[in-house]
Amino acid sequence: MEHLAARTKRPITLVVLLVLALLSVWSGRLEIALALASLKALVVGLVLMELDHANRVHLAVFTAWVVVVAFGAWLLAT
């Protein structure tokens, strides 16, 4: 059963990433696009890099790094 869940996880992730990409283009605002890009990075980290099964420290460091980079990009954009 776990194998079936792993096979359906990637197509669902693809759809989520495509929807988030379309939303960021549709919004036309840089601030929203940066927030959605950060969310996409977290989805890629959790699902495709399988950080949801990794050590919690790795997940915390990755999440913190995404937040720091997103905040830096937001500062540069304003």
C-alpha positions as CSV (number, residue, x, y, z in Angstrom):
1,M,0.0,0.0,0.0
2,E,2.9,2.4,0.7
3,H,4.2,1.8,-2.8
4,L,0.9,3.0,-4.2
5,A,1.0,6.1,-2.0
6,A,4.5,6.9,-3.2
7,R,3.3,6.6,-6.9
8,T,0.5,9.0,-6.4
9,K,2.5,11.5,-4.4
10,R,4.6,12.8,-7.3
11,P,1.7,13.5,-9.7
12,I,-0.1,15.4,-7.0
13,T,3.0,17.3,-6.2
14,L,3.3,18.2,-9.9
15,V,-0.2,19.5,-10.0
16,V,0.3,21.6,-6.8
17,L,3.5,23.1,-8.2
18,L,1.9,24.0,-11.5
19,V,-1.1,25.6,-9.7
20,L,1.2,27.6,-7.5
21,A,3.2,28.7,-10.6
22,L,0.1,29.8,-12.4
23,L,-1.1,31.7,-9.3
24,S,2.1,33.6,-9.1
25,V,2.0,34.5,-12.8
26,W,-1.7,35.4,-12.5
27,S,-1.3,37.6,-9.5
28,G,1.2,39.8,-11.2
29,R,2.6,41.1,-7.9
30,L,6.2,40.4,-6.9
31,E,5.4,40.0,-3.2
32,I,2.9,37.3,-3.9
33,A,5.1,35.6,-6.4
34,L,8.0,35.5,-3.8
35,A,5.7,34.0,-1.2
36,L,4.4,31.4,-3.6
37,A,8.0,30.6,-4.7
38,S,8.9,30.0,-1.0
39,L,5.9,27.7,-0.7
40,K,7.0,25.8,-3.8
41,A,10.5,25.4,-2.4
42,L,9.0,23.9,0.7
43,V,6.9,21.5,-1.3
44,V,9.9,20.4,-3.3
45,G,11.9,19.9,-0.2
46,L,9.2,17.9,1.6
47,V,8.1,15.7,-1.2
48,L,10.7,15.4,-3.9
49,M,13.7,15.6,-1.6
50,E,11.9,13.5,0.9
51,L,12.7,15.7,3.9
52,D,9.4,14.6,5.5
53,H,11.1,11.3,6.2
54,A,14.5,12.8,7.2
55,N,15.8,13.9,10.5
56,R,13.9,16.8,12.0
57,V,17.0,18.9,12.2
58,H,17.4,18.7,8.4
59,L,13.8,19.7,7.9
60,A,14.2,22.6,10.4
61,V,17.4,23.9,8.7
62,F,15.9,23.6,5.2
63,T,12.8,25.5,6.3
64,A,14.8,28.2,8.1
65,W,17.0,28.6,5.0
66,V,13.9,29.0,2.7
67,V,12.5,31.6,5.1
68,V,15.8,33.5,5.2
69,V,16.2,33.5,1.4
70,A,12.6,34.5,0.9
71,F,13.0,37.4,3.4
72,G,16.2,38.5,1.7
73,A,14.5,38.4,-1.7
74,W,11.6,40.4,-0.4
75,L,14.0,43.0,1.1
76,L,15.8,43.4,-2.2
77,A,12.5,43.7,-4.1
78,T,11.1,46.5,-2.0
